[in-house]
Amino acid sequence: MENKLAMSPTDKLAPIHQLADLMRQHQWLLATAESCTGGMIAAACTDLSGSSDWFDCGFVTYSNQAKTSMLGVAADLIEQHGAVSEAVVRAMARGAQTHSRAQVTVAVTGIAGPSGGSPDKPVGTVWFGFAKQEKIWAEKIWFPGDRATVRAATVQHALSRLMEILQ
């Protein structure tokens, strides 16, 4: 009988080891601000042993009120643009920096489904925000699939894109 070791969820996320190395090289800390992923990005990072060297904290800000109280996202910004928007994800990324010790942040807000979509923001729409020191990037991606697929794709993209930004 063959002995197969269980694979950690992080083992499927190749960039996480490289991300850890880059963060350590620069002596940077990472913070996450997550809505639609509910902490899955932070979980992927902290699944890696030794992540306390480079991972500071994660904010799970699923509600609009949490985005405002935990990250300092202005309520009128959410009201004007909607929680799933470039303006809000940029504010989330900056807020994660402001409310942590991190130099680098990743923020996500989206519609994982199956409900909540609209013609201009269909299910699978995700906004990503990345901050490195003073600079902020934002991008929108649409992922097809069910809730689990959208959330997994969001985590994978967030980590992969973060690697690109840091290199």
N, C-alpha and C positions, 0 to 999 in steps of 0.2 A: 504494500500500500504506500503510495507516494505522499510525502508530507509537503503540503503547499502552504506557504505562509500567506496570511491575509494581507491584502494590499490596503494601505492607508489611503484615504481620499486624497491626501497631498501627493502621493506617488503618481497620480494621474495628472497632476499640475506641474509639468516639467519646469516652468519658469520660476517656481517658488524657491527652489534651491539657489538659482542664479540671482533672484531678487534679494535673497538673504545675503549672499556674498557681496553684491553691490552696495546694499545698505550698510553693511559692516565696513567695507572699504572706505566709504565716505563718512562714516560715523554719524549717519542720519538715523532718525526714528520715523516710523510710519504710523499714521492714524487713519482709520477708515470712518466714513460717514455713510451709512447704508439705510436705504428705505426698502426697495423691492426685494433685496436679497436677505434682509433680516439678520445680518451678522455672518453670513456665509463666507464673505471675503476675510473677515477677521478670523473666523474659524479655520480657514485654509492656511492662513499665515501662522496661527498659533498651534496648528497641528504639527508643525515642524519643531523638533527639539531645539532649544537654544534661541527661540524667537524673541525672548525677552531682551536679547542684545540689540534688537533693531525694531521691534514692534512696541509702540507705546500704548495705544488704546483703540477701541472701536466704539463708535456711537451708532446705536440702532435707533433711527428716528423715523419710525414708520408713519406716525401721525404728523399732521401739519403742526400741531402744538409742540410736539417733541422737536421738530426742526427749529422752531422758534426758541423754545426754552433751552435746549441743549446746545444748539449750534449758533444761535443768534440770527437765524434767517428771519428777515422782516416779514411780519404777517401780511403787510400790504403787497410785498413782492410775490408771495404765494398767491394771494387773491388776484393780483393783476395778471400773472403769467401761468398760474397753475403749478402744482407741486412737481409735475413732470415737465420741466422746462430747462432751458439753458441757464437762465438767470438764477433759478433756484439751485441747480447743481453747482454752479460756480460759488454761490453763497455757502453752500454746504461744505465744499472743499476748503474754502477760506475759514469758515467757522471751525472746522476740525483742527486747523492749524492754530487758530486763536485760543481754542479751549483745550489744547494739549501741549506737549513738549515737542511735537513732531515738526520736522522740516519738510516732510513729504506726506501728502494725503491723497486718498482716492475717495470719491463720492459717487454714489449711484442712486438714481431715482427713476422708477419706471412702472410699467403696467404689465405685470406677469400673468394676469388673467386667472381664471377664464372670464371674469367680469371686469368692468371698469374701463373698457376701451371706448373710443369714439372715432368718428370718421377722420378727424385730424390727428388723433393719438390712438391708433389701434393697439390692441393687445400685442405685446412683444416690443413696444417702443421703450427704449431705455436711454436716458441721458447719463453720461459719464463726465465727471469732473476730476481733474488731476492738478495738484498744486505741488510745485517744487520751489521751496523758498518763496520768492516773491512772484513767480510766474504761475499763471493758471491756464490750463487747456480744457476745452469742453468739446464733446462730440456726441452725436445722436446715432444710435444704431437700432435697427429693427431686427428682432430675432423671431423666426417662425417656431411654432411648436406649442406644447402645453406648458403649464406653469413651471413644472420641474425643469423642463428643457430650457425655457427662457432664463430661469434663475441660474442654472448651471452654466449656460453660455455667457451670462453676465459676469459671473465670477471669473471664468476663464479669460474673457476679453479684458476685464479690469486688470488682472495680473499680467497678462501678455503686453498690454499697452503701457502699463506702468514700467515694465522692463525696457521697452523702447524709449520711453521718455528719459529714463535714468542713464541709458547708455550714451 
